[in-house]
Amino acid sequence: MDNGDLEGGGGDLAFHGKGGRKYSPVGAHDRAVLEMSSMDPGSSSDSKSCVRKNNAGTVGNLDSDGREGSNPENGGANGPYQEHKLELFGFDSLVSILGLKSMTGEQAPALSSPRDGEDVSITSGQPKPSAVKMGTMMGVFVPCLQSILGIIYYIRFSWIVGMGGIGDALLLVSLCGLCTFLTGISLSAIATNGAMKGGGPYYLIGRALGPEVGVSIGLCFFLGNAVAGALYVLGAVETFLKALPSAGIFTETTTKVNGTVSEPIQSISTHDLQIYGIVVTIILCFIVFGGVKMINRVAPAFLIPVLFSIFCIFIGIFLAKKDDPAPGVTGLSLESFKDNWSSDYKNTNSAGIPDAEGNVHWNFHALVGLFFPAVTGIMAGSNRSASLEDTQRSIPIGTLAATLTTTGLYLVSVLLFGAVATRDKLLTDRLLTATIAWPFPAIIHIGIILSTLGAALQSLTGAPRLLAAISNDDILPVLNYFKVAEGSEPYMATLFTAFICMGCVIIGNLDLITPTVTMFFLLCYSGVNLSCFLLDLLDAPSWRPRWKFHHWSFSLLGASLCIVIMFLISWSFTVVSLALASLIYYYVSIKGKAGDWGDGFKSAYFQLALRSLRSLGANQVHPKNWYPIPLIFCRPWGKLPENVPCHPKLADFANCMKKKGRGMSIFINILDGDYHERAEDAKAACKQLDTYINYKNCEGVAEIVVAPNMSEGFRGVVQTMGLGNLKPNIVVMRYPEIWRRENLKEIPGRFVGIINDCIVANKAVVIVKGLDEWPNEYQRQYGTIDLYWIVRDGGLMLLLSQLLLTKESFESCKIQVFCIAEEDTDAEGLKADVKKFLYDLRMQAEVFVIAVKSWDVQPENGSQPDESKEAFTAAQQRVADYLAEIKETAKKEGTPLMADGKPVIVNEQQVEKFLYTTLKLNSTILRYSRMAAVVLVSLPPPPVSHPAYCYMEYMDLLVDNLPRLLMVRGYRRDVVTLFT
C-alpha cells in the first residue's frame, strides 16, 4: 500500500487493509507500549481506561490488552475483528513509540528513557507545543564565535607577538588551536552517537565516564563559566571606563610607569568596577530571562560590531605606513617581519611594560597561560544542546567551523602584527589594535566592549542550562532546587549563576581566580577527549557516531595536550583544580544516587572481565590462586516472610568465607512453578535479593531460577551456574533444623538430593547449623575454633578456619585440630605428622589426637550420658517405625522396597551402626568443644541406597546440642599447598 493508504483520512482513526481488515491505533495500555516503556502492565482492570479524543477521530473500545474489541461494526469481509500479523508483532506500537509517522495520522509522543520506578504516561492527542529550537548558525556557530573572540585579541595579542616573536606566537596559536580542534572532533563524535539532551559536555562526559566523573567535571565547568562571565563583565567595564574616564563616579588616581614609556597609566576605581559590573550583569540576566528568542535577537547585535571592528583592524594594517598613524608603526614591512621573528622574553612590570627591574618574568609557558583563554568557548554551542533543533548536525559543524575560523584569524593576525610594527611598539602599546584601526580608534573600544559582553552573555546562557541538566539527572539531591521541566527556562539556575557572577564582580580583583577558570575549561576538554578515547578504544556495538572523522589516537593526543597545557600554565593551580574535582567526585560517590547510564567504564569492566575469563582458561586453578566462590542457597527449607528474601545471617557467613572482602558470592533462590507464569515474580525477587546483598555489604550477585520443583532447579543451577573457572566451587546452605518440628516429610529427600548433586558436580559443601546464632562483624567471639578432621578434604576445612581468623569477630580465637583415631593407632606419630603438615601450610593450631574404641561396639551401660541414650533410643525407634512403614507399603503394592521414589536396600545392622557412629562423634564433640566459638566437622556422605530419612536421623544425632556447627565436605582437589 502507498502512503495515501496509510494516511488516508476519513473520520475514523483506523485504516483498512486487504480483505476488509481494520487496523486500530495503539492504545495507551497496548502490551508493546507497556513493555518498551518499562512499565508494569498491571491488572486487566487498570487497562480498561479511555483514551482521549483527538482531531482525527475517536478510538474504539479497548479490551484488557489495549486492542480494539471484537465489535461487529469493526468487522470487514471476515466478520468480527481479527488480529493482523502486523498487530500481532507490535508493528503499530513500534511505529508510535519510535516517533515515526503513525499509520493513523496521529502525532506520537517522543521516546523517553524513564528511570526505574518512574511513572510514564503515553497519551494520544495533539502534542505539546515545543520550545523554539535553534539551528547551526544561531545555535552553535554564533555562540562559539562570541565566546572565543574576547578581550585578549584586542589588548594582549599584539603584545604576545612582540614578546614571543612571530615564531613562538605561531607555535602558541597552533598548540592551543590544535588542542581545541581535537576536542571539537571528540565532541563531534560523541554528540553524533545518538540523541543528546541538555547539559552539553556534562551530558557527554557523564554518559561516557559515569555519573560521578560527569557531575564533578560538570560542576567545575559550571563554576568556570559563571566566573568567566564575571571576568568578561569586568573587562567590558574596564574598557568602557578607560575609553570614557568621565563616566567614573569615584576619583581616579594616576601613576607614572618606570620604563620606556613616560605616559601616565590611569588606575580605575574598584568601586566603579563593582557598580558598573553589577548593573551590566543585571542587564544581561534580564536578556537571559527573556529566553532563547531574546538571546537570538540580541546575539547578532553583539557579534556584528565585533566582526566589523576586526575588519577595520585589517584595513588599518594594510593602509598603515611608516610612523603613520603613530610612531613605531612601519606598515607591512619584511624587515619588521624578520626583526620580530625571534623571541625576546624579558622582565616587565605589572602593566606589561618591559622593565629590567620588573618582578614579572615571561617565557613560553607564561604566554600559554595568558593566551589560552582566547581559544576557550568551543562548548558554548553544546551547552545549549536542549535548545538545538538537530544536535547531531549542528554541534559538529558549528563547533569546528568556529574553531577553524578563530584559529585561522589568529594565525593571520600573528603574521600581520609581526610585520606592521617594531618590537618596542608591540610591547608598549597595549591597544595597538585601536591605534592602527581604520578609520578611528573608537571602533576598537566598541568592539572590545561588545565582544566581552557577548562572551558574558554566552556564559550566563550556558552555565544555568548546564546546572539545570545536572539537577534534572537527580544525582545530587542538594541540586533539586534547580530542576526544570523539559523545554522550560532554568530561571532558578540563572539566578544562582547571576549571584556567583555578581559576587566575583564585587571582589573586583580576579587575578587569583582567572587561572583556575582556565583549568576548569581544560579539565572539561580533557574529559571530553578521554570520553571519546574510551568509547573509540572499547568500540562497543552501540558506538556508531555519524561523525566519521575521528580516531582514538586523536582523542588521546587531545587529552594529553590539555593536561600538558594545564601544567604549563601553573602546576599549583592544576593541583587545586584537580583537588576540587576530586572532592566533588568523592562527595557524589557518597551522597549521590546511583545511576547506570551505560558509561564507558562499565563497558571497560565488561571487556576486562571477558579477557580475564579467557586468560584463566578451562584448566583447574592452582591451589595458590584458589578462591572460594560460594553458591549461597537462600531458602531451601520452608518459607521466610515475604519481605525477607534470605536468612539475615547468610550474608554474614558468606563474608566470613572471604579474605579481606575479596571474592564473589552467588546468592541463589529457586521459585517453584512455570517460568512463563512466574517470570515477573522472579524479577521482583531478584531485585529484592540484590537489595539485601547490598544492605549487608556483601560482594555478591543475586540469581533467581524458576523450576518445576526445588530439586530440578538446583540440579540445573549446580551444572550451569558460572563461566569457565568462575563457577561456584562451594555450596552453602542451612541445616534443616525445622524438618521434624514442622513435620516436613519432603525435606530429607531434598536434602540428600542436594548433597548427592554436589558430589556428582564436584562441588564442595558447607552446611551451617545454628545460623541464627552466627555473629555479625560487631560481635567479637572468644574461645576456640575446633576442627574434627576425619576424612581428607583437600585442606578446605583448614582454609575455612584460617579465613574465619581474618574477621574481626573471630580474630581473638585459636584453632584446635582434633584427629579421631582407633585405639591401636600411633597417636604420637600421628600428632607429629599433623603438626609438621600444619607448619608447612603456615597455619598455627594446637593438635589433639583422640583415640576411641572400635565404632562397631555398641554402648555399654553407663558409657554414655542419659540424654545421649535417650536420643539414640528415640532415633532407633523412629527409624524402625519408618522401615516398617515402607516395608508394609511395598508388601501391599507388590513392589520392591521404595523410598523417595526410588528402590532402596536396607541393612538394619548397618543403619544401627551408622546411628551409633554419629552418636559417638557427637559425644566426643560435646566433651571437648562444648565452649568452642564454632566447630567444623567433616560431613559424612549419604550412604548409597539408604533412605534419605535414615540419613537425616544420622545428621540429627550428629548436630544434637551443638549450638554452632559447620559440616564441611571437600571435593576432588587440593585448595592449599605446601610450596611457595
N, C-alpha and C positions, 0 to 999 in steps of 0.2 A: 504494500500500500504506500502511497506517497504522502507527502506532508499535508496535503489537503485533507486526506482521510484522517490523519492524526489530529489535525487542528480543527477539523470540521465542527461547525458550530451547532446551531440548534439550541434549544433551551435546555437540553439535558447535558449533564456533565459527562455521562458515559458515551462511548462511541461503539460502533458496531463493526464487527469483522465478518469474515465469510461465514455463511451458514446462519446468519442472523444472531450470532452470539453477541452479547452486550458486555463490554468491559467497563467495570466500575472503577472510580478513582480510589486511591488508597486512603483509608481512614486513619484517624489519629492512633488507633489501637491495633492496626494491622500487625501481624506477627513479625514480619521482616522489619517494620519500623521500630517495634519494641526491641528486637534483638540488636539491630545496628545502632540504636541509641543508648544501649547499655541500661535499659530499663527493665524492671521486673514486670512481666506481663500481668501478674496479679490474678485475681479470680475473674471468672467469666462475668460475674455480675457487675464488676467495676468497668468492664469493657463495653457495656451496653450504654454508652454515652452518646449524646447527639453531637454531630459536627456542625459548626455554624455555617450559615449560608454565605455564598459569595455571589458576585455579579453574574457568574456564568450559569448558575442554576442551583439545585439542591441535591443533596446526597440522599440516596435511598436508605431504607432501614438496614442496620448492620446487625449481624449475628454476633455471637460471642467471640468469634475470631476476627472481627472487624471487617468481614466481607459482606457484600450485599446479600440480603436474604433471598430465599427462593420464592420470590413473588411472581405470580403468573404474568403480571404485566411486564415483567422484565424478560420474559422468555422470548425466544426467537422461533426459528423453524423447529428447533429441537424441544420446544415446550419450555418448562421451567428452567431457571438459571442453572448452568453447568459451569464448572471450573474450566478455564482455558489453560493450556500449558504455560503461557507466559505468566499468568497469575499464580500458578502453582509454584513456579520458580521464583516468585517475588520480583518479576521484572518491573512491574509498575512501581513497587516500593523503592527499588534501586534508582529508578528514574527520578522519583520525587526527592529522595534523600540527597542524591548527588547534585541537585540543583539544575538538572538538565530541563529542557522544555517538556513540560508534562504532557502526556497524551490527552489529558482532559482540558488542556488550556489553562490549568492553574499555575500560579507562581509558587514554587516550592520554597520553603524556608531554607536558609543556609545551613550547611553541615557544621556541626559543632562537636567539640570533644569534651563532654562533661566529665567531671571528676567522679570518683566513686562516691556513691551516696547522694549525688546531686540530682534533683528533680529536673526533668527535661520535658517540656511540653511541645508537641508538634501539632500545630493547628492549621487548618485550611483558611483561606480567605486572602484578602489583599495584603501584601507585605507592608511592613512598617517603613515609612519613608526614611531612606538612609541619609546620612550627613553628606555634605559636599565633599567630593573626592577630587584630589589634585592629580595632575599629570606629571610627566617627566620634567618639563621646563620649570613650572612654578612649584612643584612639589619637592624636587631634588636638586636640579642644577642651580637654580637661583639661591636657595638657602645655603648650599655648599659654597657657592661663589661669594656670597655675602660674609659667611663665617671665615673663609680663608683670607680674603683681601681685607687686611686690617691696617692698623696704625704703623706697624713695623715697616711696611713697604714705604711709607711716606717719610718717616723721620729717622729710620735706622738703616735702611737698605744701602744707601749710598755710603754711609759710614762703614758698613761691613765690607763693602768693596774696597774702600780706602785702607782699612786695617789689614784685611786678609789678602788683598790683591785679587786680580781677576782670576788667577788660577785656583787659589783656595776657595774663592767665592763660588766658582763653578762647581768645584768638588762639594762644597757645602750644600748648594742647592740640589745637586744631583743626589747626594746622600739622603737628604731629608725628603726630596721628591720621590726617590725610589722606595723609601720606607712607606710613605702614604700610598703610592701606586700599588705596591704589593699588598698592602692592607685592603685597598679597594678591590683588587682581584679576589682576595679571600672573602671579602664581604659580598661580592657579586655571586660567588659560587654558593655560599651558604644561603643567601637571600633567594636564590632561584631554585632551591631544593624543596619546594613546597610552599603552601600558603604561609604568610607571615602576618602575625598580629602586631599590636602596638608594642613599643619598647625598643625597637631598633637593635643596637648592638647588644643590649641586655638580653633580649629575646633570643638572639642568635647564639650568644655565648652560653646562656643558661640551658638551651636545648642541646648544645653540643658538649659542654663540660659539666653539666649538672646544676641544680638549683643553688647549691652553696657557692660555687665559683661565680655563677651568673649574678647572684644577688650582691656578693662582695664587690665584684668589679662594676656592676651596675650602679650601686650606691656611690662608689668612688667617682664614677663618670658623671653621675648626677651632681655631686659636690663640685667637681671640676667645671661643669657647665654653669652652675649657679655662681661660683666665684669668678669665673671668666666673664660672666655678664657684668659683674661689678668692675672688673678691670677695663672692659670696653667702655662702660659709662664714664669712669674716671678719665680715660683717655680722651673721650669726646669733650668732657667739661674742661679739661686742662687745655686742650687745643683752642676751644672757644674763648677761654679767659686770656690766653696768650695773644690771640688774634684781636680781641676786643678788651683791653685792660680796664676800660672804663666801666665794664659790666660788673667788676668786682665790688662786693659790698664792704668788705673789710680792707684795711690798709695793707698794701703790698710792700715788701722790702726788696731792695736791690743790693747786690753784692758784686764786687769785681772778681774776675776769674784770673788767676795767675797762669798764664800760658801764652800761646802765640797770638791770642786774640784779646784785645782790651775792651771789647764791648761789654756792657753790663748784662748780667744774667738776672732776669726778674724771677722772683720767687712768688708763687701763688699761695694765697692764704689757704690753710687747711679747712677753715670754716666755709670758705666759698666753695671748695670742692665738695664738702659734705652737703651743703644746702642745695646747690645745683644738681648734685648727683642724686639726691633723694627725689627731687622734682622730676628729673628725667626718668628715673626708674618707675615712678608712679605713672607717668605718661605712657611709657612702654607697656606697663602692666594693663592699662586700660585698653591698649591696642590688642594685647594678647587675649584679654577677656572678651573682645569682640569676636573671637573665633577665627576659623580658617578663612572665611570670606574677608574679614577685615585685614588679616595678615596678607592675603594675596593682593589686596588693593594697595597696601602701604609699602610692601616689599619693593616693587619697581621704583617707587619714589625715592627710596634709599639707594638702590643699586645703579640706576641710570646716571645720576650725577657722579657717582664714583667712577664708572666706566668712562664718562666724559672727561673727568679730571685726569685719568691715566692717559687718555688720548691727547689731552693738552700737554702732558709731560713729554710725550714722544714728539709732538710737533715742536715743542720748545727745544728739545735736544737737536733736532735736525736744523732748526733755524739759528741755533747758538753760534756765536763767533768768538774770536779771541777777546777775552775781557768784556764780553757782552753776553748776557746782561749784567755780569758782575765780575770783579777781579777774580782770577783763578779759574774761570771758565775758558776752555781752549777751543770749544767746538769739537766736532768729531775729528780727532787727530790720531794718526798712527803712532806718533811719538808719545802722546799721553797713554795710549794703549800699552806700549812697550814699558813705559815707566811704571805703570800701575799693575803690571802682570804679576810681579813677585809680591810676597807678603812683607809687611813691615809692622810686626807686633811690637807694641811699646806700652809703657805705663800711661794711664790717664787719670784725671781727677774724677770726681763723682758725676760730673756733667758730660764725660766722654771726651773732653778736650785733652790732647796729648800734653803730658806734663812729666818731666823726668823724675820729679819727686812725688808723683801721684801714687795713691795707695791701691789702685786697681790695675792688675796685670792681665793682659789679654793674650789668649792663644786660641788655637783652633777649637779646643774643647769648649772654651767660653763662648765662642761665636756660635757653636751648635746650640747651646742653651739660649742664646739671645735670638737666634733666627727661627728655631723650630716652631714657636707659636704662630709664625706666619704661614705654616702649611697645615696647621690643625683646622678642624672644621669639616672634615670629609664625612663625618657621621651626622651632619645636620639634616640631610635628607632622610636617612634611615631612622632618625629619631621620630619622624612623622609617619612611620610605616602604617599606622592605623588610619591615616588620612589620605593615603595614596590609592589611586584607582587600580593600578596594576603594579604591585611591588616587584614582581619578578622581571618586569621590563624597565621600570623607572629607576630603581636603585642602581643596577649596574651601569646603565647608560649615563644617567645624570651624575653619579659619583665619579666615575672615571673621566667623563668629559670635563667636569670642574677641576679634577686633579691635574689632568694634562694641560688644560688651559692656563691655570695659575703657574704650574711648573714651567711651561714654555714662556710665560710672561716674565718670570723671574730670571730665567736664563738669558733672554734677550736683554733684560734690564741690566744684568751684570756687564754684558759687553758694551752697552751704550754708556752706562755710568762710568765705566773704566776708561772710555775714550773721550769723554766730554769735559773732564776737569782734571786739575792737578791733584796729587795725593793730599796736599795740605787743605785744599778746598773741600775735598771729600771728607776729611776728618774734622774740620772745624765748622762746617755749615750743616747743621742738623737738618735744616729744611732746604736742602739743595733742590729737592723736587719743586718747591714753591719758587725758588729763585729762578729756575730756568723754564718754568711753566709758561705757556703761551695762552692768553695774551697778558694775564696779570696773576700775581701770587694768590689772590683771594680764592681762586678756584680750588687750589690745593687745600686751603683751610676748610672749605666747604666739603671737599672730598674726604678729608680726614674725619671730620665730624660725622658725616653721613655713613662712612664705611664702618666706623666704630659703633654708631647707633644701630646700623643694620646687623652687625655681628652680635650686639647685645640683644637685639630683638630675636634673633635666631636662638640664642642661648636661653632666653626667657620663654621661648616657644617650645624648644626641645626638652629642656630639663623637666618641666612639670609632666609632660607626657611620659617621659622615662620613669619618673617616680610613680605615676598612676599605673603604669604597666607592671612595675614590681609589686605594687599593692594589690592589683587585681589577681595576681597569681596566688595570693593568700599563703605565702610562705612565712612571713613575719606578721604575727597578729598586731604588733605595735604600729604597723603601717595601714591598718584598716581604715583610718580616717581619710585616706587619700584615694579610696576606691571610687571608680566612676563606672557608669553604665556604658555599654558599647555605643560609640557614636556621640557621646556627650563630651563636653569640655571639662578638663580637670581643674575646676576652679579652686578647690582646696589646695591642690598641689601647686597651683600658680601662686596663691597667696604665700604658701610656705617658701617657695623659691624666691619670691619678692622680698620676704623678710630676711632671708640669708643674704641676698644681694644688697639690700639696704644696710644690713649690719656690716658687711665688708666695706661699703662706701663710707660709712661713719668712721671706720678705722682710718681710712684715708691713705695710709702707707701700707701697701701690699707687697713690698719687696720680698718679704719672707714667705709669703703665700704663693707668689707667682710661680716659682719653680715647682712647688707641689702640684699646682694645677696642671702644668706641663706633664708631670709624672703621671697624673691620673689619665690624661689623654693617651699617653704612651702605654700605660697599663691596659687600657681598653683596646688599643690597637694590637698589642701583643696577644690579648685574649682572643680577638677575632682571628688572628693568624694561627694561633695554636688550635683553635676550634677547627678551622679548615684543614690544618695539617693532620689532626687526629682523624677527622672524617675521611680525608683522602687516603690516609695510610691504612685505615681499617677497611674502607671500601665495602661497607655493608650493602646488602641488596637495596635498601631504601635510599642509598646515596646516589641520586641521579639528577644532579643540578643541570638546569638548562644552559647555564653559562659554562661553556666547554673549555675556555682558555684558562685553565688552572692546573696546578700540579703541586704535589705535596712539598717538593723542594722549594717552590716559590713561597709557600706559606712558612716553611721553616726559616728561610732566609729573611722574610719579613719580620717574624718574631724575634730572630736573633738581632736584626738591626734595631728593633725597638728597645731591646734590653741593653744593647751596646750604647745607644744614644742616651738612655737613662743614666748610665754610669758616666758617660762623657760629660753630661750636664752637671751632675752632682751626685756623688755616691752617697752622701749623707741624706739628701732629700729622697733618693731612691730607696734607701733603707726605711725612711719614715713612711713613704707611701706604701711600700710592701708590708710594713708592720701594721698599718691601718687596715689594709685589705685583709691581712691575716686575722686581725681581731674581729672584723666583720664576719669573715668566714667561720671563725670559731663560734661566734655568737649565733649565727644562723644554724650551724650544725647542732647547737644545744637547744636553742629556743624555737627554731623554725619547724614548720610542719613538713613531714616527709612528702616528697613528690617524686614520681617516676616519670620523667619526660623522655625516656629513651635516649639518654645522653651518650656521648661517645665513650665515656669511662666504662659504662655498663657493657657496651659492645667490646671494649678492650678487655675487660674482665672475662667476657664470654670467650673471646678468641684465645686468650691466655689459658683459660681452663681447658679448652679443646686441645691446644698444643701440649699442655702438661699431661692431659689424659693420654694422648697418643704417645708421648715420650715414656710414660710409665709402662706401656705395653700390656700384654696379657699374662706375662710371667708373674710368678709369685714374688711378693715384695720381700726383700731381705729382712731378717729379724731386726737388724739395727734401724731400719726405716719403717717398722711396723707401727701403725697407729690403730687404736680401737675405733671402729666405726659402728657404734651400737644401733641396732634397729629396735626402737622402743615400742613395744606393743602396749597401746594405751588402755584399751577397755576390753580385755579378753573375757573377763568373768563378770557376769551380772551387769547392772546398769548404774551409771552415775547420774546425778541430777542433770537436767537438760542443759543448764548453763555451765556445766563443768565438763570440758572436753577430755580431760586427762586427770589422773590422780595428782594432786598438788605436789607430792614429793617425788614423782618420777623424774622431773627435770632436775631436781637437786641431786638425785642419784646419777643422772646422766652427766652432770657437771663433774662429779667425783671420778668419772672414768676418763677424764682428760687431764693432761699435764699443762698447767698454766692456760687453760681455756682453749688450747689448740686441738682441733679435731672437729668432727661433724657428727651430729646425731640425726637420725631419721625417726620421726615420730609417726607411727602408722596406726590407723584405725580402720576397721572393716565394718561396713554397713551391710546388713542383710537385705536382699531384695533384688529387683530388676534394675539394671543400670539406666535404662531409658526413663524409668519412673522416678528414680532417686538421684539423678544427676545433679539437680539443683540442690537437693539436700546435702550431697557430697561437697559441693562448692561452699555452701554455708558452713558446714562442719570444718572444712579445711581452713577457712578464714578464721573461724573461732579458735581452732587449734594453733594456728600460726600466731594469733594474738597472745595466747597463753605462753607460747615459747618465748616470744619477745618480752613478755612481762617477767618471766623467770630469768632473763638474761642468759639464755642458753643458745649456743651456736648450733642451730639445727634447722631442719626443714620439716614441714608437715605434709603428709600424704594421706589421702582418704581413698579407699578402694571399695567399690560396690561389688558384691559377690552373692551368689545364691545362699551361701552359708559361711560361717566363720572358718571352717576347716579348708574349704576350697579356696577362699580368699587368701588365707595365709599361705597355702601351698603355692599359689601363683605369685605372691609377694616374695617369698623366700627364693624363688627361682629367677625372678626378673628384676628385682629392685637393684638399682645402681648401674654403673657403666664401668667396664673394664676392671681395673684394680680399685675403683672407688665404690665397690659393692660393700654393703654392710657385712661385717665379719662376726658380730656378736648379736645374738637375740636376747633382749632383756624383757622380762615380764614379771608381774607379781605372782606370788604363790596364791592359789585359790583357797584361801582360808575359810571362805563362806560356803563352800560347796556342801558340807554336811549340815551346817546350821540352816541353810536355806533349802536343803533337800534338792539341790540342782544336780539331777542324775546325769545330765549330758556333759558335765564338766570333766569327769575322769577321761572319757574317750577323747574329748577335745584337747585336754592337757597332754595326754600321752601322744596323740597325733602330732601336736606341735613339736614335741621333743624329738620324735622319730623323723619328722620332716627336716628338722635342723641337722640331725645326724646324717641323713641322706644327702642334704645340700652342703655338707661340710661347713656348718656354721657352729661357732661356739655358743654356749647357752649360759646365761646368768639368771637365776630365779631368786627374787628378793622376797624374803619372809619378814614381816614386821615393818612394812614400808611406812605405815602410819607413824612409827617412832623414828624414822630416819632423820638425822639432824640437818638443818639448813646451814648456810655459811656462817651464821652468827652464833650457833650453838656449839661451843667447844666441848670436845669429848676427852675423857681421861681413861687410862687403863691400857688395855692391850688389844691388838688385832690378832686374833688366833686363827691359824691355818691348820686344818686337818687334811694333810696331804696323803691320800690313799692311792690314787692312780696317777699315771703320767698324763699331764695335760698340756705339755709344751711350755710350761712356765707361766701359763695365763694367770693362775691363782697368785703366784708370787708377784707378777707385774701389777695386778689389780691392787694388791696390798701396798705396793710402792706408790701407786697413783693416789691412793687414799691418804698417804702421808703428806702429799704435796698440798692438800687442802687445809685451810686454817682450822676447820672443825676437828680434824684428826691429827694435826701435826704434833700434838703432845703425847700421842700414843706410841707404844712399842710393839714390834712384831714378834710373835711366838709361833714357831713351826712345830707341830705335833706329828710325828711319824708313827703310824699304827703298825705293829709288827707282831708276829707269832712269838710264843714263849721261847722257842728254841733258836731264835734269831740272835746274831751277834749284835746286841744293842749298841755297844760302844763303837764298834766298827761302823755301823750304820750312821750313828750320830756324827762321827768324824767325817764320813763321806759327804753327808748333807752340809756340814759346816764348810767344808772345802768348796763344795758346789756353790753355796751362797756367797762365799768370799770372792770366788771368780766372777760371780754375777754383780759384784759391787753392792750387795744387799746386806744390811745389818739385821740380824734376827737371832733370837735365842731358840735353840733346838732342843726338843724333848722327844724321847723315844718311849712309846707306851707299849709294853708287852702284855698281850691278853691271851687268854686260853683260846683253844680252837673254837671258832664261831659256830661249829656244828653242835656243841654241847648245849643242852637245854639248861635253863636257870635252875640252880638248886635252891632249896628253901633258905631264905634269908640272904641270898646273894644279891637281890635287887630290892630297891625301895618299894614301899607299899604302893605308891602312885604308879610306879612303872609296871608293877604286877597287874594292877587294875587296867592300865592302858593296854597291856599286852593281851590280857584275857578278853577285854572288850573287842579288840581288833580280831582276835581269833574267832569270837562268836559271830561278828559281822561278816567275816569272810566265809565262815561255814554257812551262814544263812544265805549269802549271795550265791555260793556254789550250789547249794541245794535248790535254789530258785531256778537257776539256769539249767540245771540237770532236769528238773521237773518240766520245764518248758520244752527242752529238747525231746524228752520222752513223749510228751503229748503230741508234738508236731511231727515226730518221727524223723528228726533231722540230727545232724552231728551237733556237738556241743558248740553253741554260738554265743558270742559276746561282742557288743559294739559293731554288729553287722558282719562279723567275720568269724570263721571257726577258730576255736582255741583248744589248747591242750593243757589240762590242769593236773599238776603233780602236787597233791596236797602236802606231802612231806617237804617238797621244795618251797611251797608257799610258807609253811610254818618256819622253815629255816630262814627265809628272807625276812619274815617278821621279827624273828629273834635277832638277826644281824643288825637291823636298823634300830631295834631297842637297845642293843649293846652299844652301838655307836652314840645313840642319844644319851645314854647314861654316862658314857665317857666324857662327852662334851659338857654335860651338866656338872660333872665332878671337877673338871679342870678350868672351865671357861664360863662359869655362871656369871661372873662380873666383867666379862670382856665387853669392849665397846662394840665390836662386831666380830662375828665368827664366819669364816669361809670354810666350806667343806666340799669335797668332790661330789658331784651329782651322779648317783648310780643310774646307768641307762635302763630303760624299761626292758624287762626280760622278754625274750621272743615268745610269742604265742601265749602270753599270760593275759588274763583280762585286765583292762585298764583300771577296773575297780580295785583289784588287788594291789596294783602299783600305787594307787592313791592311799591305800591303807599303809603301805610301806613308808610313804613320804610323810603321812601324818604322824607316824611313830617317830620318824627321824627329827621332825621340827617341833615336836611337843615340848612346851615350856621353854623354848628358846626365843627370846624377845626380838633379836635382830640377827638374821642368818642369811648368808649368800651361798647358794648352791651353784657350783661352777663346773661346767664340763667344757674342756678344750676341744680342739679339732686337730686334724692330722698334720700338724706342722708346729714348729717352734716359734715363739714370739719373743724369746730372749736369746741372747748369745753370749758366749764366754769371751769372744775375741773383740779387739778394737776395730 
